[in-house]
Amino acid sequence: MLQDAQETELLRKIKRGENQTQDFKFAITDSKKIAKSLSAFANTDGGSLLIGVKDNGKIAGANVDEEYYMIETAAQIFCKPEVKFSAKIWEVENKTVLEIIIPKGTNPPYKAKDANGKYLTYVRVNDENILADRIIVKWMENTCKSRNTKINYSRKEEFVLQYIEEKGSISVSEVIKFLQLTKYEAEDVMIELISVGLIKPEFNDKIEIRYIASETGIEKN
């Protein structure tokens, strides 16, 4: 009976498919590559890796000891700081699925070492791990800091805040388009607002990261 309940729960998870907080892995063959996924989940909303499940949701089964070792190596050696995780073993259809559960990190940004030995920061957007830009990294660096900074707004910052107030959110491409800025200039505007906690990123179900208002109580000059 317990086995039936476990099977039902796992199949329900698999049916939801790959998304913001869930990813399927047929097998882990490279600790450096999987470190990217660990970084992305820890930097965003947390999530789970279902190892032994193909992209199409078919259960293939996992070698638990070997897969766990690869994940542990990725988390401890190829992520900086170390990414914490827990594990759960599922027995379904006479096959074993290893679930790696990564909580949202408390010490971002979490970086993953790439093939060239460089540590890069990733975030999870929809069902993909994407490289974080300067804005997101700045937001992570400021996440745990208390801020009481005052900011003198230029017309650029005023435009972004007004646009968010009217439309609900804004993307960097929209800042570039409406303010006629280069990508670097647009990022600087967003970093200014991120730095004092007035805006924050929104990751859920978006192809392009958008930014929304953040309640901070920061004074405006």
C-alpha positions in Angstrom: 0.0 0.0 0.0 2.9 2.3 0.9 4.6 1.4 -2.3 1.5 2.3 -4.3 1.2 5.7 -2.6 4.9 6.4 -3.3 4.5 5.4 -6.9 1.5 7.7 -7.3 3.3 10.6 -5.7 6.3 10.3 -8.0 4.2 9.8 -11.1 2.3 13.0 -10.2 5.6 14.9 -9.9 6.8 13.6 -13.3 3.5 14.5 -14.9 4.1 18.1 -14.0 7.1 18.0 -16.3 10.2 20.2 -16.2 9.5 23.6 -14.8 10.8 26.4 -12.6 11.4 24.2 -9.7 11.9 20.7 -11.3 14.3 19.2 -13.7 14.7 15.6 -15.1 18.1 14.0 -15.5 18.6 10.6 -17.2 22.0 10.3 -15.5 24.7 12.4 -14.1 27.9 12.0 -16.1 29.7 15.3 -15.3 29.8 16.9 -11.9 30.8 20.3 -13.4 27.8 20.3 -15.6 25.3 19.5 -12.9 26.9 22.2 -10.7 25.2 24.6 -13.0 21.8 23.2 -12.1 22.6 23.3 -8.4 23.6 26.9 -8.7 20.5 27.9 -10.6 18.1 26.3 -8.2 19.9 27.7 -5.1 20.0 31.2 -6.6 16.3 31.3 -7.5 13.4 29.4 -5.9 15.0 26.1 -5.0 13.9 22.9 -6.7 14.3 19.2 -7.3 16.4 17.1 -9.7 14.7 13.8 -10.6 17.6 11.5 -11.6 16.8 8.4 -13.6 14.0 10.2 -15.5 14.3 11.0 -19.2 13.3 14.4 -20.7 10.0 12.8 -21.9 9.1 11.7 -18.4 9.9 8.0 -18.9 11.5 6.4 -15.9 14.9 4.8 -16.7 16.2 4.2 -13.2 19.3 5.5 -11.5 22.5 4.1 -9.9 21.9 5.8 -6.6 25.4 5.6 -5.1 27.1 6.8 -8.2 24.7 9.6 -8.9 24.7 10.8 -5.3 28.5 10.9 -5.3 28.5 13.0 -8.5 26.0 15.4 -7.0 27.9 15.7 -3.7 31.1 16.4 -5.7 29.3 19.1 -7.7 27.8 20.7 -4.6 31.0 20.7 -2.5 33.8 21.1 -5.1 32.4 22.8 -8.2 29.9 25.2 -6.4 31.1 28.3 -4.5 29.8 28.6 -1.8 28.8 25.0 -1.3 25.2 24.2 -2.3 23.2 22.4 0.4 20.9 19.6 -0.7 18.9 16.6 0.6 18.1 13.3 -1.2 15.1 11.0 -1.4 14.9 7.6 -3.0 11.8 6.5 -5.0 11.2 2.9 -5.9 8.7 2.8 -8.9 8.1 0.2 -11.6 11.0 -1.9 -10.2 13.3 1.0 -10.9 15.0 3.6 -8.6 14.7 7.3 -9.0 16.9 9.6 -7.0 15.4 13.0 -6.1 17.9 15.7 -5.1 16.2 18.5 -3.3 17.9 21.9 -3.3 16.4 24.7 -1.1 16.6 28.3 -2.0 20.0 29.4 -0.8 20.6 31.8 2.1 24.1 33.0 0.9 23.8 33.9 -2.8 25.2 34.2 -5.3 26.0 30.6 -5.7 28.5 30.1 -8.6 29.4 27.0 -10.6 32.8 26.2 -12.1 32.7 25.9 -15.9 34.9 23.9 -18.2 37.5 26.7 -18.3 37.7 26.9 -14.5 35.7 30.1 -14.3 33.0 30.5 -11.6 29.7 31.7 -13.1 26.3 32.5 -11.6 23.1 30.9 -12.9 19.4 31.4 -12.3 16.4 29.2 -13.1 13.9 30.8 -15.6 11.0 28.6 -16.5 12.6 25.2 -17.3 16.1 26.5 -18.2 19.2 27.4 -16.3 20.5 30.7 -17.6 23.6 32.8 -17.0 22.8 35.7 -14.6 23.6 39.2 -15.8 25.1 42.0 -13.8 21.7 43.1 -12.5 20.8 39.7 -11.1 24.2 39.3 -9.5 23.9 42.7 -7.9 20.4 41.8 -6.6 21.8 38.6 -5.0 24.7 40.4 -3.4 22.2 42.8 -1.8 19.5 40.3 -0.9 20.7 39.8 2.7 21.8 43.4 3.3 19.7 46.0 5.1 19.4 49.2 3.1 18.4 52.7 4.1 20.1 54.4 1.2 18.6 57.5 -0.4 18.6 57.9 -4.1 18.5 60.9 -6.4 16.4 59.9 -9.3 17.3 60.8 -12.9 14.6 60.7 -15.6 15.8 57.2 -16.4 15.1 55.8 -12.9 11.8 57.7 -12.7 10.7 56.2 -16.1 11.4 52.7 -14.9 9.5 53.1 -11.6 6.6 54.8 -13.4 6.5 52.0 -16.0 6.5 49.3 -13.3 3.7 51.2 -11.5 1.6 51.3 -14.6 2.4 48.0 -16.3 3.4 45.9 -13.3 6.8 45.0 -14.5 9.6 45.9 -17.0 12.4 44.0 -18.8 15.8 45.3 -19.8 14.9 45.1 -23.5 12.0 47.5 -22.7 14.4 49.9 -20.9 16.7 49.8 -23.9 13.8 50.4 -26.3 12.0 53.3 -24.5 15.0 55.1 -23.2 17.1 54.6 -26.3 20.0 53.2 -24.2 22.7 50.6 -24.9 22.4 47.3 -23.1 25.2 48.3 -20.6 23.5 51.7 -19.9 20.2 50.0 -19.3 21.8 47.5 -16.9 23.3 50.4 -15.0 19.9 52.0 -14.5 18.5 48.8 -13.2 21.5 48.1 -11.0 21.0 51.6 -9.4 17.4 50.7 -8.5 18.3 47.1 -7.5 21.2 48.4 -5.2 18.8 50.3 -3.0 16.1 47.7 -3.0 13.4 49.5 -5.0 13.0 46.7 -7.6 13.5 43.0 -7.7 13.6 40.3 -10.4 10.6 38.0 -11.2 11.6 34.6 -12.5 8.4 32.6 -12.8 7.4 31.4 -16.3 9.2 34.2 -18.2 11.4 33.8 -21.2 13.0 37.1 -20.3 13.5 38.1 -16.7 11.2 41.0 -15.7 11.5 43.4 -12.8 8.8 44.4 -10.3 8.5 46.8 -7.4 10.0 45.9 -4.1 8.6 47.2 -0.8 11.5 48.8 1.0 10.5 52.1 2.6 13.5 53.8 1.0 13.3 57.6 0.9 13.3 59.4 -2.5 14.9 62.7 -3.0 
